[in-house]
């Protein structure tokens, strides 16, 4: 109840300001709202090559990317946070006076945005594929009020276009957002362009070798689990680090990529084996130096599959996760690698190299159908006529 009241007050204030700012002259500009930021990074880089369009990036507190150091030209970057009220109001002004809005996540404020008829709102979702259900298919939605569900639908209806990398993801978006097929745009996922640029990947590898010299001598296992709602109270990982150390420390190092909200400190106990890379801003860079990916319900496998490297799915809570969150397909048939539920099983799989590389290749083709190295260019060509 308290949550709904707070959301209602927030949206009321947002709508009042948005309506006021709509009275100002509209400017030909693109406003990007970034929570994850990597798709936006690639899109803006391509956009600044081909047009002099004014670009504004509204950066939420969740976004890790330091945009200031990634572009040839200087663009306006505004912190989009209620705790910075002046900048928050400034952000609403840009949203109300833009011609193109590009977003990379679910943003509740869209329910309060009555865009002008000529505005395009483009959903450039942060994941190239989906294992877990989300949006209107998220099972937790059943606990929300009718008012909240109506608000969700209003947000999704603001998406004039949704960018997809495959037909499989197009079908998922249609169900998740309750949108018709004609709103799906098949230009590919911009950030996957990185995996088709050998020169850039080599540069990143060299950069990471300078940061982590140990990877010049040892292979890398990356453990990147998805975030679970109860992990604020977690003090240890389901993965037994001691057993992993005993089994692999001579040949491998273990990189940990955890959600920022997860407060588990283990790297200090294994200084030459465990490296916490949770704060590294671009996970795709980490994938370049990763030899084996260990994950569960995360979207990381969709990009990692483009590198044609082994992966293992440490789904220790599979039944519970399926019941609470829901999974799009039967997990055992869906994921392109062995499924394990205990650390001992994981160790055995890695030692015996029980990986299905053919299935990984098929997975990559299916989920990256339109992501073939020129997605950023295709996006700009589609929406900017250049």
Secondary structure as GFF3:
##gff-version 3
##sequence-region A 1 386
A	DSSP	alpha_helix	2	21	.	.	.	ID=ss1
A	DSSP	beta_strand	29	34	.	.	.	ID=ss2
A	DSSP	alpha_helix	38	50	.	.	.	ID=ss3
A	DSSP	beta_strand	54	59	.	.	.	ID=ss4
A	DSSP	three_ten_helix	67	69	.	.	.	ID=ss5
A	DSSP	beta_strand	76	79	.	.	.	ID=ss6
A	DSSP	alpha_helix	85	97	.	.	.	ID=ss7
A	DSSP	beta_strand	100	103	.	.	.	ID=ss8
A	DSSP	three_ten_helix	108	112	.	.	.	ID=ss9
A	DSSP	beta_strand	120	123	.	.	.	ID=ss10
A	DSSP	three_ten_helix	135	137	.	.	.	ID=ss11
A	DSSP	three_ten_helix	139	143	.	.	.	ID=ss12
A	DSSP	alpha_helix	146	157	.	.	.	ID=ss13
A	DSSP	beta_strand	161	163	.	.	.	ID=ss14
A	DSSP	alpha_helix	167	177	.	.	.	ID=ss15
A	DSSP	three_ten_helix	181	183	.	.	.	ID=ss16
A	DSSP	beta_strand	184	185	.	.	.	ID=ss17
A	DSSP	three_ten_helix	190	196	.	.	.	ID=ss18
A	DSSP	alpha_helix	198	211	.	.	.	ID=ss19
A	DSSP	three_ten_helix	213	216	.	.	.	ID=ss20
A	DSSP	beta_strand	219	223	.	.	.	ID=ss21
A	DSSP	three_ten_helix	231	233	.	.	.	ID=ss22
A	DSSP	alpha_helix	241	248	.	.	.	ID=ss23
A	DSSP	beta_strand	252	256	.	.	.	ID=ss24
A	DSSP	three_ten_helix	267	270	.	.	.	ID=ss25
A	DSSP	beta_strand	274	276	.	.	.	ID=ss26
A	DSSP	alpha_helix	283	289	.	.	.	ID=ss27
A	DSSP	beta_strand	292	295	.	.	.	ID=ss28
A	DSSP	alpha_helix	300	304	.	.	.	ID=ss29
A	DSSP	three_ten_helix	305	307	.	.	.	ID=ss30
A	DSSP	beta_strand	310	314	.	.	.	ID=ss31
A	DSSP	alpha_helix	318	324	.	.	.	ID=ss32
A	DSSP	alpha_helix	331	334	.	.	.	ID=ss33
A	DSSP	beta_strand	339	340	.	.	.	ID=ss34
A	DSSP	alpha_helix	343	352	.	.	.	ID=ss35
A	DSSP	alpha_helix	357	367	.	.	.	ID=ss36
A	DSSP	alpha_helix	375	384	.	.	.	ID=ss37
###
